[in-house]
Amino acid sequence: LKNTGLFDKILEKGSTKAINVGHDHMNNFVLQYKGVYLCYGVNSTDRIYYQDHLIGGRVITIKADHTLEFSDVIHEYE
């Protein structure tokens, strides 16, 4: 694992509010670290490694006051 300094540069510039990094079919979260949201996406397919028959996506809303709101849209299927 190599620290490239990317996150430090993001903090220095101050313009990035969130980083979304795909999904791995089993994990799904949003957390805030040092003022930047780190997001791991929602399982979006039933083609591989799905669990509990759930798929979906995440909606990120930028509000008028420039804050972010995260909501997951989950679909259950059989």
C-alpha positions as CSV (number, residue, x, y, z in Angstrom):
1,L,0.0,0.0,0.0
2,K,1.5,3.3,-1.1
3,N,0.4,6.8,0.1
4,T,0.4,8.9,-3.0
5,G,-0.7,12.1,-1.2
6,L,-4.0,12.3,-3.0
7,F,-6.1,12.6,0.1
8,D,-3.8,15.3,1.5
9,K,-4.1,17.3,-1.7
10,I,-7.9,17.0,-1.6
11,L,-7.8,18.4,1.9
12,E,-5.4,21.2,0.9
13,K,-7.5,22.3,-2.1
14,G,-10.8,22.1,0.0
15,S,-13.1,21.8,-3.1
16,T,-13.8,18.1,-3.0
17,K,-16.8,17.2,-0.8
18,A,-17.2,13.5,-1.6
19,I,-15.3,10.6,-3.1
20,N,-17.3,7.7,-4.5
21,V,-15.4,4.5,-5.3
22,G,-17.6,1.9,-6.9
23,H,-18.9,-1.2,-5.1
24,D,-17.9,-4.8,-4.2
25,H,-21.3,-6.3,-4.0
26,M,-21.1,-6.9,-0.2
27,N,-20.3,-3.5,1.4
28,N,-22.2,-0.3,1.3
29,F,-21.4,2.8,3.4
30,V,-21.0,6.6,3.6
31,L,-18.7,8.1,6.2
32,Q,-17.2,11.5,6.7
33,Y,-13.5,11.8,7.4
34,K,-11.8,15.2,7.9
35,G,-14.8,16.9,6.2
36,V,-14.8,14.7,3.1
37,Y,-17.4,12.0,2.5
38,L,-16.0,8.6,1.6
39,C,-18.6,6.5,-0.2
40,Y,-18.7,2.9,-1.2
41,G,-21.6,2.2,-3.5
42,V,-24.7,0.0,-3.4
43,N,-24.8,-3.4,-5.1
44,S,-26.1,-2.6,-8.5
45,T,-26.5,-6.0,-10.2
46,D,-27.7,-9.5,-9.5
47,R,-25.0,-11.0,-11.8
48,I,-22.4,-11.9,-9.2
49,Y,-22.0,-12.1,-5.4
50,Y,-25.4,-10.7,-4.6
51,Q,-26.9,-11.2,-1.1
52,D,-30.5,-11.2,0.1
53,H,-31.9,-10.4,-3.3
54,L,-31.2,-6.7,-3.0
55,I,-29.9,-4.3,-5.6
56,G,-30.0,-0.6,-5.9
57,G,-28.1,2.7,-6.2
58,R,-27.3,5.8,-4.3
59,V,-28.7,9.3,-5.0
60,I,-26.5,12.2,-4.0
61,T,-28.4,15.5,-3.7
62,I,-26.5,18.8,-3.6
63,K,-28.7,21.2,-1.5
64,A,-29.0,24.9,-2.0
65,D,-26.6,25.5,1.0
66,H,-24.0,23.2,-0.7
67,T,-24.4,20.4,1.8
68,L,-24.8,16.8,0.5
69,E,-27.6,14.4,1.2
70,F,-27.2,10.7,0.5
71,S,-30.0,8.3,0.1
72,D,-29.9,4.7,-1.0
73,V,-32.5,3.3,-3.4
74,I,-32.9,-0.4,-2.8
75,H,-34.9,-2.9,-4.8
76,E,-35.8,-6.4,-3.6
77,Y,-36.3,-9.1,-6.2
78,E,-36.7,-12.8,-6.3
